[in-house]
Amino acid sequence: MIKRTLYFGNPAYLHKNNLQLKVHEPKTNNELGSIPIEDIGVVLLDNPQITLTHALMSALLERNTAIISCDSKHLPTGLMLPLEGNTLQSERFRYQVEASEPLKKNLWQQTVKAKVENQAALFQRFAIDNKRLKALVPQIQSGDPDNIEGRAASVYWKILFEEDDFTRNRFGEAPNAHLNYCYAILRSIVARALVGSGLLPTLGIFHRNKYNAYCLADDIMEPYRPFCDELVYGMWKKGEIKDIEITREHKAKLLSIASMDVLFDKQKSPLMVGLSRTTNSLFECYKGERRKIIYPEFMA
């Protein structure tokens, strides 16, 4: 069952009652809604006047819910995940920690290949010539020593927004902020799936920044980024995005990334559900039970 993504942008008092998340209006204490906690996968808190009880927080984390906090600019800034997301966690940590460098290089090769192939598929979906991207795929080697990922990104962003004066930059003009927002949500969903599979989001296969607590999430999300790009690019071309402001309507669309339909082994699945297949397949690669990570593809 696909878990729900909840967004709270107004003042609210959130508490637990009979395994339900209860939403109350702070001033009047009127109940505004009730959601079964077991149905929740992500909670996004986007208002400084939101109160969350410890009992509710504990119940959400026990069910592997990702709790995301936003800053004064309404951008995701913090992520809370459970410490124990799998009953065999210590055993799975050991396989992850002991993974050999050749294995990690091979896994990164698979990851980069899947990302570039999905970027090319996005071009095809929007009737954009993807020959330059497709030509780069056979050049991806173990560990990507020639940085084909970076070369593909340069081609990708230049062609995707060829008709617009756009440069992909975290702090750049629109629609950079919308891309950042969607990526932040995606990163949280990926980290949640990794914890659920008993893996440490900190220990990456390629990313190794000592200040980054989610190196593995940053690795595994790479082939998923084009699905965020599809959402934002479609909104941009329809004229829905005017400037860097991310409106409530924009957020609703970007949060739908969790339920977007994707293909896994030619079978349709919501992205959040399919992510568990990706992270479980990654563990099986660490354990030596399989050789390939299962990554998503675009729907035909």
Beta strands, then each sheet from edge to edge (+ up, - down):
strand 1: 4-8
strand 2: 12-17
strand 3: 20-24
strand 4: 31-36
strand 5: 40-45
strand 6: 50-52
strand 7: 66-70
strand 8: 76-80
strand 9: 261-264
strand 10: 267-270
sheet 1: 1+ 5+ 7+ 8-
sheet 2: 4+ 3- 2+ 6+
sheet 3: 9+ 10-
end
